Amino acid sequence: MAEQGKGFSFGSGFLLGAVVGTILGLLFAPQTGRQTREMLRARGDELAAKAKETLREAWLQGKETATKVGAELRERLEQARKKETE
């Protein structure tokens, strides 16, 4: 489970870094309003796609973990039932 936390932290850090990088880029490389809007739109689309992928990966990890935990619980329940009947 510690690995899941690291993956989520990495994804969050990555997105935060992308946002900060975009802001710094705007501050140090001024452009016309139209160019800036186009750049922001493209960057926003890129960040949205990355966020969507990060969420999808987190959901898949959660689903996999839930499946494993469910299987382990069923196995332990079955073992407890066997001991009870002995």
C-alpha positions as CSV (number, residue, x, y, z in Angstrom):
1,M,0.0,0.0,0.0
2,A,3.0,2.3,0.5
3,E,3.6,2.1,-3.2
4,Q,0.2,3.5,-4.0
5,G,0.8,6.6,-1.9
6,K,4.1,7.2,-3.6
7,G,2.4,6.9,-7.1
8,F,-0.3,9.3,-6.1
9,S,2.3,11.8,-4.6
10,F,4.4,11.6,-7.8
11,G,1.4,12.3,-10.0
12,S,0.3,15.2,-7.8
13,G,3.8,16.6,-7.8
14,F,4.1,16.2,-11.5
15,L,0.9,18.1,-12.1
16,L,1.9,20.8,-9.6
17,G,5.3,21.2,-11.3
18,A,3.6,21.5,-14.7
19,V,1.3,24.3,-13.5
20,V,4.2,26.1,-11.8
21,G,6.3,25.7,-15.0
22,T,3.5,27.2,-17.1
23,I,3.1,30.2,-14.8
24,L,6.9,30.8,-14.8
25,G,7.0,30.5,-18.5
26,L,4.3,33.1,-18.9
27,L,6.1,35.5,-16.5
28,F,9.5,35.2,-18.2
29,A,8.4,35.0,-21.9
30,P,5.6,37.5,-22.5
31,Q,3.7,37.0,-25.7
32,T,0.7,38.6,-27.4
33,G,-2.7,38.0,-25.8
34,R,-3.8,35.7,-28.6
35,Q,-0.6,33.6,-28.4
36,T,-0.8,33.4,-24.7
37,R,-4.5,32.2,-24.8
38,E,-3.6,29.6,-27.4
39,M,-0.6,28.4,-25.4
40,L,-2.8,28.2,-22.2
41,R,-5.5,26.3,-24.0
42,A,-3.0,23.8,-25.4
43,R,-1.3,23.5,-22.0
44,G,-4.6,23.1,-20.2
45,D,-5.7,20.3,-22.6
46,E,-2.3,18.6,-22.0
47,L,-2.7,18.9,-18.2
48,A,-6.2,17.7,-18.3
49,A,-5.1,14.6,-20.3
50,K,-2.3,13.9,-17.8
51,A,-4.7,14.3,-14.8
52,K,-7.2,12.0,-16.5
53,E,-4.5,9.4,-17.0
54,T,-3.2,9.7,-13.4
55,L,-6.8,9.3,-12.1
56,R,-7.3,6.3,-14.3
57,E,-4.1,4.6,-13.0
58,A,-5.1,5.4,-9.4
59,W,-8.6,3.9,-10.0
60,L,-7.1,0.7,-11.6
61,Q,-4.7,0.3,-8.7
62,G,-7.6,0.7,-6.2
63,K,-9.6,-1.8,-8.1
64,E,-6.7,-4.3,-8.1
65,T,-6.1,-3.8,-4.4
66,A,-9.8,-4.3,-3.6
67,T,-9.8,-7.5,-5.6
68,K,-6.8,-8.8,-3.8
69,V,-8.2,-7.9,-0.4
70,G,-11.5,-9.4,-1.2
71,A,-9.9,-12.7,-2.3
72,E,-7.8,-12.8,0.9
73,L,-10.8,-12.1,3.1
74,R,-12.8,-14.9,1.4
75,E,-9.9,-17.3,1.9
76,R,-9.6,-16.4,5.6
77,L,-13.4,-16.8,6.0
78,E,-13.3,-20.2,4.4
79,Q,-10.4,-21.2,6.7
80,A,-12.3,-20.0,9.8
81,R,-15.4,-22.0,8.7
82,K,-13.3,-25.1,8.3
83,K,-11.8,-24.7,11.7
84,E,-15.2,-24.2,13.2
85,T,-16.5,-27.5,11.7
86,E,-13.6,-29.5,13.0
